[in-house]
Amino acid sequence: MLKEFKEFAMRGNVVDMAVGIIIGAAFGTIIQSLVSDVIMPPIGLLLGHVDFSNLFLVLKEGATAGPYPSLADAKKAGAVTINYGLFVNTIISFLIVAFAVFLLVRSINKLKRQEEVAPPPAPTIKECSYCFSIVPLRATRCPQCTSELRGVWG
């Protein structure tokens, strides 16, 4: 069983997928930091000093009664909350990751289209219409049968 697992794990696609998942997780962490530490503070400042990570709605108060100044205080008190500010941060993170994936897929598709559209290389040989041997394209006589090829190809 261990041998079969090793064969499965060492396949090229599985290793590529594992590398992709690891890089994706790291990319997700970077985007999370970008949203919560770089993008949302200026947006919150423009909207009147709002900290999106502390926007929440109390459904049930905890051991100590509210109001709670922050989400951490509400969680510490054991309050049940709907954390819509964190949800907004998560949606923005998702949109950034989705946009990055879209750009990646778009560039890969563009490269594939360029490969498909590439014209075939110009021919460098022709066939003698008399003896059917291969002759260089610019030849005026066939090296095999010495027939004049000028009239055949113009």
Rosetta blueprint (number, residue, H / E / L):
1 M L
2 L H
3 K H
4 E H
5 F H
6 K H
7 E H
8 F H
9 A H
10 M L
11 R L
12 G H
13 N H
14 V H
15 V H
16 D H
17 M H
18 A H
19 V H
20 G H
21 I H
22 I H
23 I H
24 G H
25 A H
26 A H
27 F H
28 G H
29 T H
30 I H
31 I H
32 Q H
33 S H
34 L H
35 V H
36 S H
37 D H
38 V H
39 I H
40 M H
41 P H
42 P H
43 I H
44 G H
45 L H
46 L H
47 L L
48 G L
49 H L
50 V L
51 D L
52 F H
53 S H
54 N H
55 L L
56 F L
57 L E
58 V E
59 L E
60 K E
61 E L
62 G L
63 A L
64 T L
65 A L
66 G L
67 P L
68 Y L
69 P L
70 S L
71 L H
72 A H
73 D H
74 A H
75 K H
76 K H
77 A H
78 G L
79 A L
80 V E
81 T E
82 I E
83 N L
84 Y H
85 G H
86 L H
87 F H
88 V H
89 N H
90 T H
91 I H
92 I H
93 S H
94 F H
95 L H
96 I H
97 V H
98 A H
99 F H
100 A H
101 V H
102 F H
103 L H
104 L H
105 V H
106 R H
107 S H
108 I H
109 N H
110 K H
111 L H
112 K H
113 R H
114 Q H
115 E H
116 E H
117 V H
118 A L
119 P L
120 P L
121 P L
122 A L
123 P L
124 T L
125 I E
126 K E
127 E E
128 C L
129 S L
130 Y L
131 C L
132 F L
133 S L
134 I E
135 V E
136 P E
137 L L
138 R L
139 A L
140 T L
141 R E
142 C L
143 P L
144 Q L
145 C L
146 T L
147 S L
148 E E
149 L L
150 R H
151 G H
152 V H
153 W H
154 G L
